[in-house]
Amino acid sequence: MVLLFAVPPVMAQHSQEENGGSAGAGGKAAGEDEVSTVLNINSKDGSFGSTASFSFEVKNNYDTNQEGTISYIITTDKGQTVKTLSRPVNLGKKSTSKYDFEVPGLKMGFYKLNMMINVSDYDDTTRRAFGIRPEEIKSQYARPADFDQFWQNAKDELARVKPNYKVTELPSMNTNNRKVYEIEMKSLDNLTIRGYMTVPISKNKGKKFSVLLGLPGYQVKLYPIVGLDPDLVIITLNTRGQGTSRDVIHTERDAFISYRIEDKNKYVMRGVIMDCVRAVDFIYAQPNLRHDQILATGGSMGGYLALALAGLDHRVTLCSAQNPIMSDIRNLVGSVEWPINDIKKYVLGNPGVTFDQVLNNLDYYDTKNFAATIQCPTIMGLGLLDPYVPPGNGYAVYNSLNADKRLMVFKNLGHEVSQVYKDYEGRWMRDTFGLF
């Protein structure tokens, strides 16, 4: 049942289809009168020991021969060229050809592969990525020595804020099997945050429900979710500056990630993460909810928040994070445009603020540093073509986890996971919570 909380469309990667079909620069959509290609990394999860292996299948649908070249460029995740190859091809009319490649002796890490075809009436580039021994990837950047104390101070500050919980039924949104409520509470800095809670209608007045806590993607407004599960309460939280919680913080979309980033004690994400802790406080304050069965889940920023919350608040029972942003932040520099370019833009517009200063602050907000303190079972999903969470950065987070864990890799996807992940998440939660 479990739903992946939406990544905003402008941050979604419209990548190659899961079947490995061509996508990229210069090509037309494959049709009866042209060429179609399939580039496949010959490993289920896109990783190898030392020798990478991939194949390129070309189908010539034309009634004429196609002459030209196929070639590839392999680069590091920072864009440094590692290997190139070009070979001539002569494609017979109405024919299919397959080309196999092996690249030995590669060092540990992730690589980008651009495969190009240039023939008489067709040209295209297909992009893929693969890893070499990714299970060995570790971040070269250490946690701040006072990381735990920094976040303990934030939690202590939150604890001094009276939550003033409010639960308001929304009868117009009720279904025949669920009641829908707006929830409201005070969080860090005495800011009001809101969300929704949907509760199954049960004849058992004393029933206690397991909880799914859905956390938002970047600048995504979450709405009530009314599932069919008779044994699960679903809470969707709009953290400060998001959705229905924009009273005080209401930045432009691109500016949110940099809001007060020059001060680690005032950075917007400090409050956002504490909003998630406050949501767990809310769950614990409800007598009809199972305090020992809480799944925190989300994608993109929601995946980041799920990991941060599980790392800071061990009341979370299960954690599910898909494509978590802010992963191994210092190593994002030179690899991605977002959020680095927006952060640099903020620095340029604020005299006295330096990029090094900002990076020092962001060490306290790095996904990998939260992951190291997680104690609950955790699943993660990564797309190898993710333009915001490079796979090496995602593995740096995953390899920092010391709890029971599982990683699901989608070698042909970008900033997304497939239905396979969502189905697994649902089964995993229900099996763990004994919801049969």
C-alpha positions as CSV (number, residue, x, y, z in Angstrom):
1,M,0.0,0.0,0.0
2,V,2.7,2.4,1.0
3,L,3.0,5.5,-1.1
4,L,6.1,7.3,-2.1
5,F,5.8,10.9,-1.2
6,A,6.0,13.0,-4.4
7,V,9.1,14.6,-5.7
8,P,8.3,18.0,-7.3
9,P,8.1,17.7,-11.1
10,V,10.8,20.2,-11.8
11,M,13.2,18.1,-9.7
12,A,12.2,14.8,-11.3
13,Q,14.6,13.1,-13.6
14,H,13.0,12.2,-16.9
15,S,15.4,9.5,-17.5
16,Q,15.6,6.4,-19.7
17,E,12.8,4.0,-19.4
18,E,13.2,1.1,-17.0
19,N,13.6,-1.3,-20.0
20,G,16.9,0.4,-21.0
21,G,15.6,2.2,-24.1
22,S,17.5,5.1,-25.6
23,A,17.2,8.5,-24.2
24,G,19.5,11.5,-24.8
25,A,20.7,14.1,-27.1
26,G,20.0,14.3,-30.8
27,G,17.9,11.2,-31.4
28,K,14.3,10.9,-32.6
29,A,11.8,8.6,-31.0
30,A,12.3,5.2,-32.3
31,G,9.8,4.2,-35.1
32,E,9.4,1.9,-37.9
33,D,11.6,3.9,-40.3
34,E,14.6,4.7,-38.1
35,V,17.1,3.3,-35.7
36,S,16.4,2.1,-32.1
37,T,19.0,1.3,-29.5
38,V,19.2,-0.3,-26.1
39,L,22.2,0.2,-23.8
40,N,22.4,-2.2,-20.9
41,I,24.7,-2.3,-17.9
42,N,25.4,-6.0,-17.4
43,S,24.7,-6.1,-13.7
44,K,21.3,-6.0,-11.9
45,D,22.3,-3.2,-9.6
46,G,24.8,-1.6,-12.0
47,S,27.9,-2.5,-9.9
48,F,31.0,-4.6,-10.6
49,G,34.2,-5.8,-8.9
50,S,36.8,-4.2,-11.2
51,T,35.8,-4.8,-14.8
52,A,32.7,-3.1,-16.1
53,S,30.6,-4.8,-18.7
54,F,27.9,-3.3,-20.9
55,S,26.2,-4.1,-24.2
56,F,24.7,-1.9,-27.0
57,E,22.0,-3.2,-29.2
58,V,21.1,-1.4,-32.4
59,K,18.1,-2.1,-34.6
60,N,18.1,-0.6,-38.1
61,N,14.5,-0.3,-39.2
62,Y,15.4,1.5,-42.5
63,D,15.3,-0.2,-45.9
64,T,18.9,1.1,-46.5
65,N,22.2,0.3,-44.9
66,Q,23.4,2.7,-42.2
67,E,27.1,3.5,-42.0
68,G,29.0,5.5,-39.4
69,T,30.3,4.9,-35.9
70,I,29.4,3.9,-32.4
71,S,31.5,5.3,-29.6
72,Y,31.5,5.9,-25.9
73,I,33.0,8.2,-23.3
74,I,33.4,7.1,-19.7
75,T,34.0,9.8,-17.1
76,T,34.1,10.0,-13.3
77,D,31.2,11.5,-11.4
78,K,33.2,14.8,-11.5
79,G,33.4,14.7,-15.3
80,Q,37.0,13.6,-15.7
81,T,37.4,11.4,-18.8
82,V,38.6,7.9,-18.0
83,K,38.2,6.0,-21.3
84,T,37.0,6.6,-24.8
85,L,36.4,4.2,-27.7
86,S,35.1,4.6,-31.3
87,R,34.5,1.9,-33.9
88,P,33.0,1.9,-37.4
89,V,29.7,0.2,-38.0
90,N,27.8,-0.9,-41.1
91,L,24.2,-1.7,-40.3
92,G,22.4,-3.8,-42.8
93,K,18.9,-2.8,-43.8
94,K,16.2,-4.2,-41.4
95,S,18.9,-5.7,-39.2
96,T,19.8,-5.9,-35.5
97,S,23.4,-5.8,-34.2
98,K,24.7,-6.2,-30.7
99,Y,28.0,-4.9,-29.4
100,D,29.6,-6.0,-26.1
101,F,32.2,-4.0,-24.2
102,E,34.4,-4.7,-21.1
103,V,36.4,-2.0,-19.3
104,P,38.9,-3.6,-16.9
105,G,41.1,-2.1,-14.1
106,L,38.7,0.6,-12.9
107,K,39.1,2.1,-9.4
108,M,36.4,2.1,-6.8
109,G,33.7,4.6,-7.4
110,F,30.9,5.5,-9.9
111,Y,31.3,6.3,-13.5
112,K,29.1,8.0,-16.1
113,L,28.8,6.3,-19.5
114,N,27.7,8.2,-22.7
115,M,27.1,5.8,-25.6
116,M,26.8,7.6,-29.0
117,I,25.7,6.4,-32.4
118,N,26.2,8.4,-35.5
119,V,25.1,6.8,-38.8
120,S,23.8,7.9,-42.1
121,D,20.3,8.9,-41.1
122,Y,20.4,8.8,-37.3
123,D,22.3,10.0,-34.3
124,D,21.7,9.7,-30.6
125,T,23.3,9.6,-27.1
126,T,22.3,7.2,-24.4
127,R,23.4,7.8,-20.8
128,R,24.0,5.3,-18.1
129,A,26.1,4.9,-14.9
130,F,27.8,2.1,-13.1
131,G,29.8,1.5,-10.0
132,I,33.0,-0.3,-9.0
133,R,32.9,-1.9,-5.5
134,P,30.4,0.7,-4.2
135,E,30.1,-1.2,-0.9
136,E,33.5,0.2,-0.1
137,I,32.6,3.9,-0.7
138,K,33.2,6.0,2.4
139,S,33.0,9.8,2.7
140,Q,36.3,11.5,3.1
141,Y,34.7,14.2,5.2
142,A,34.3,13.6,9.0
143,R,31.4,14.4,11.2
144,P,31.9,17.5,13.3
145,A,33.1,16.6,16.7
146,D,30.2,18.3,18.4
147,F,27.5,17.0,16.0
148,D,25.7,15.1,18.7
149,Q,25.8,18.0,21.1
150,F,24.6,20.4,18.4
151,W,21.5,18.4,17.8
152,Q,20.9,17.6,21.5
153,N,20.8,21.4,22.0
154,A,18.2,21.7,19.3
155,K,16.0,18.9,20.9
156,D,16.3,20.5,24.3
157,E,15.2,23.8,22.8
158,L,12.2,22.1,21.1
159,A,11.3,20.5,24.4
160,R,10.8,23.9,26.0
161,V,8.2,24.8,23.4
162,K,4.7,23.9,24.4
163,P,3.2,21.9,21.5
164,N,-0.4,23.1,21.9
165,Y,-1.7,20.2,19.7
166,K,-4.9,20.8,17.8
167,V,-6.8,18.1,16.0
168,T,-9.7,19.2,13.8
169,E,-12.0,16.8,11.9
170,L,-12.6,17.7,8.2
171,P,-16.0,16.0,7.6
172,S,-16.1,17.0,3.9
173,M,-12.9,14.9,3.3
174,N,-14.0,11.8,5.2
175,T,-14.5,8.6,3.3
176,N,-16.7,5.6,4.1
177,N,-13.7,3.9,5.8
178,R,-11.6,6.8,7.2
179,K,-11.9,10.1,9.0
180,V,-9.7,13.0,8.0
181,Y,-8.2,15.5,10.4
182,E,-6.1,18.6,10.2
183,I,-3.4,18.5,12.8
184,E,-1.6,21.6,14.1
185,M,1.2,22.1,16.7
186,K,3.9,24.5,17.8
187,S,7.4,23.6,17.0
188,L,10.9,25.1,17.4
189,D,10.9,29.0,17.5
190,N,7.2,28.7,18.5
191,L,6.3,28.3,14.8
192,T,3.0,26.7,13.9
193,I,3.2,23.6,11.7
194,R,0.4,21.6,10.2
195,G,-0.4,18.4,8.5
196,Y,-3.1,15.8,8.1
197,M,-4.0,12.6,9.8
198,T,-6.4,10.0,8.4
199,V,-7.8,7.3,10.8
200,P,-9.6,4.1,9.9
201,I,-13.1,3.9,11.1
202,S,-13.3,1.0,13.6
203,K,-15.9,-0.6,15.7
204,N,-13.2,-1.3,18.3
205,K,-13.1,1.9,20.2
206,G,-10.0,0.9,22.1
207,K,-8.0,-0.1,19.0
208,K,-4.4,1.3,18.7
209,F,-3.2,1.9,15.2
210,S,0.3,1.6,13.6
211,V,1.6,4.9,12.1
212,L,3.0,5.9,8.7
213,L,4.6,9.3,9.0
214,G,5.0,10.8,5.5
215,L,7.6,13.6,5.1
216,P,7.6,16.2,2.3
217,G,9.8,16.5,-0.8
218,Y,11.4,19.9,-1.5
219,Q,8.7,22.6,-1.6
220,V,6.0,19.9,-1.9
221,K,2.6,20.4,-0.3
222,L,1.3,17.2,1.2
223,Y,-2.4,16.4,1.4
224,P,-4.3,13.8,3.4
225,I,-3.8,10.2,2.3
226,V,-6.8,7.9,2.6
227,G,-5.6,4.4,2.2
228,L,-7.7,1.2,2.5
229,D,-5.6,-0.2,5.4
230,P,-7.9,-0.8,8.4
231,D,-5.0,-0.9,10.8
232,L,-2.8,2.1,9.8
233,V,-3.0,5.8,10.6
234,I,-1.4,7.9,7.9
235,I,0.1,11.3,8.9
236,T,1.4,13.7,6.3
237,L,3.4,16.6,7.7
238,N,4.0,20.0,6.1
239,T,7.1,21.2,7.8
240,R,7.8,25.0,8.1
241,G,8.0,26.8,4.8
242,Q,6.1,24.0,3.0
243,G,2.5,23.5,2.1
244,T,0.1,24.6,4.8
245,S,2.9,25.7,7.1
246,R,4.1,28.8,5.3
247,D,2.8,31.4,7.7
248,V,6.2,32.8,8.8
249,I,8.7,31.2,6.3
250,H,7.5,31.7,2.7
251,T,10.5,32.0,0.5
252,E,10.7,31.7,-3.2
253,R,11.1,28.0,-4.2
254,D,14.8,28.2,-5.1
255,A,15.6,30.3,-2.0
256,F,14.3,27.8,0.6
257,I,17.3,25.6,0.6
258,S,19.6,28.5,1.5
259,Y,17.4,30.3,4.0
260,R,19.7,31.6,6.8
261,I,22.3,29.1,5.8
262,E,25.1,31.4,7.0
263,D,24.2,30.5,10.6
264,K,24.0,26.8,11.6
265,N,21.9,27.7,14.6
266,K,19.3,29.5,12.4
267,Y,19.4,27.5,9.2
268,V,15.9,26.6,8.0
269,M,16.7,22.9,8.1
270,R,17.3,23.0,11.8
271,G,13.7,23.9,12.3
272,V,12.4,21.6,9.6
273,I,14.1,18.6,11.2
274,M,12.8,19.6,14.6
275,D,9.3,19.8,13.1
276,C,9.7,16.1,12.3
277,V,10.7,15.4,15.9
278,R,7.7,17.3,17.1
279,A,5.5,15.1,14.8
280,V,6.8,12.1,16.7
281,D,5.9,13.9,20.0
282,F,2.4,14.3,18.5
283,I,2.2,10.6,17.8
284,Y,3.3,9.8,21.4
285,A,0.6,12.2,22.7
286,Q,-2.2,10.2,20.9
287,P,-3.7,7.4,23.0
288,N,-5.0,5.6,19.9
289,L,-1.6,5.3,18.2
290,R,1.0,2.6,18.5
291,H,4.1,4.4,19.9
292,D,6.2,1.3,19.1
293,Q,5.2,1.1,15.4
294,I,6.2,4.3,13.5
295,L,7.4,4.2,9.9
296,A,9.1,7.5,8.8
297,T,9.2,7.7,5.0
298,G,9.8,10.1,2.2
299,G,11.5,10.8,-1.1
300,S,14.0,13.5,-2.1
301,M,13.9,16.0,0.8
302,G,11.5,13.7,2.5
303,G,14.1,10.9,2.3
304,Y,16.6,13.2,3.8
305,L,14.2,14.1,6.6
306,A,13.3,10.4,7.3
307,L,17.0,9.6,7.8
308,A,17.7,12.8,9.9
309,L,14.7,12.0,12.1
310,A,15.6,8.4,12.6
311,G,19.1,9.4,13.4
312,L,18.1,11.9,16.0
313,D,14.9,10.3,17.4
314,H,15.1,6.6,18.3
315,R,11.4,6.5,18.8
316,V,11.1,5.9,15.1
317,T,10.6,2.2,14.5
318,L,11.3,1.9,10.7
319,C,12.9,4.3,8.2
320,S,12.4,4.4,4.5
321,A,14.4,6.9,2.4
322,Q,14.3,7.3,-1.4
323,N,16.8,9.5,-3.2
324,P,17.8,11.5,-0.1
325,I,19.2,14.9,-0.9
326,M,22.0,16.6,1.0
327,S,24.0,13.4,0.9
328,D,27.8,13.8,1.4
329,I,27.4,17.5,0.8
330,R,31.0,18.5,0.3
331,N,31.3,15.8,-2.3
332,L,28.4,17.3,-4.3
333,V,30.5,20.2,-5.3
334,G,31.6,19.7,-8.9
335,S,29.1,16.9,-9.4
336,V,25.6,18.5,-9.3
337,E,24.0,21.8,-10.2
338,W,21.3,21.7,-7.4
339,P,21.5,22.6,-4.6
340,I,25.1,23.8,-5.0
341,N,24.3,26.5,-7.6
342,D,21.5,27.9,-5.5
343,I,23.7,28.0,-2.4
344,K,26.5,29.7,-4.3
345,K,24.0,32.3,-5.6
346,Y,22.9,33.0,-2.0
347,V,26.5,33.4,-0.9
348,L,27.2,35.9,-3.8
349,G,24.2,37.9,-2.7
350,N,25.2,38.2,0.9
351,P,28.4,40.1,1.5
352,G,30.4,38.7,4.4
353,V,29.2,35.1,3.8
354,T,31.7,32.7,2.3
355,F,31.1,29.3,0.6
356,D,33.6,27.7,3.0
357,Q,31.6,29.1,5.9
358,V,28.4,27.6,4.5
359,L,30.0,24.2,3.9
360,N,31.2,24.2,7.5
361,N,27.6,24.8,8.6
362,L,26.2,22.1,6.3
363,D,28.4,19.5,7.9
364,Y,25.8,19.5,10.7
365,Y,23.1,18.8,8.1
366,D,24.7,16.1,6.0
367,T,22.6,13.0,5.5
368,K,25.5,10.7,6.1
369,N,26.1,12.1,9.5
370,F,22.6,11.4,10.6
371,A,22.7,7.9,9.1
372,A,25.6,6.9,11.4
373,T,23.4,7.2,14.5
374,I,20.3,5.4,13.2
375,Q,19.4,2.3,15.2
376,C,16.2,1.1,13.5
377,P,15.9,-1.0,10.4
378,T,16.2,1.1,7.3
379,I,15.6,0.8,3.6
380,M,17.0,3.1,0.9
381,G,16.3,3.5,-2.8
382,L,18.7,5.1,-5.3
383,G,18.6,5.8,-9.0
384,L,22.0,5.6,-10.7
385,L,21.1,8.5,-13.0
386,D,20.0,10.8,-10.2
387,P,21.2,14.4,-11.0
388,Y,20.7,15.6,-7.4
389,V,21.9,12.5,-5.5
390,P,24.9,11.0,-7.4
391,P,25.1,7.3,-6.6
392,G,28.4,7.5,-4.9
393,N,27.0,10.1,-2.5
394,G,24.0,7.8,-1.9
395,Y,26.3,4.9,-1.1
396,A,28.3,7.0,1.3
397,V,25.1,7.5,3.2
398,Y,24.0,3.8,3.0
399,N,27.5,2.6,4.0
400,S,27.3,4.8,7.1
401,L,24.3,2.9,8.3
402,N,25.1,0.6,11.2
403,A,21.6,-0.8,11.7
404,D,19.8,-3.5,9.8
405,K,19.5,-2.2,6.3
406,R,18.6,-2.9,2.7
407,L,19.4,-0.9,-0.5
408,M,17.4,-1.0,-3.7
409,V,19.2,0.3,-6.7
410,F,17.5,1.3,-10.0
411,K,20.2,1.5,-12.6
412,N,18.1,3.1,-15.3
413,L,16.3,5.7,-13.2
414,G,17.1,9.2,-12.0
415,H,15.6,11.1,-9.0
416,E,12.9,8.4,-8.5
417,V,12.3,4.8,-7.6
418,S,10.0,2.3,-9.3
419,Q,6.8,0.7,-8.0
420,V,9.0,-2.3,-7.0
421,Y,10.3,-0.2,-4.1
422,K,6.9,1.0,-3.0
423,D,5.5,-2.5,-3.0
424,Y,8.5,-3.8,-1.0
425,E,8.2,-0.9,1.5
426,G,4.5,-1.8,2.1
427,R,5.2,-5.5,2.6
428,W,8.2,-4.8,4.8
429,M,6.2,-2.4,7.1
430,R,3.3,-4.8,7.4
431,D,5.5,-7.8,8.1
432,T,7.5,-5.9,10.7
433,F,4.4,-4.5,12.4
434,G,2.5,-7.8,12.2
435,L,-0.3,-6.3,10.2
436,F,-1.8,-9.3,8.5
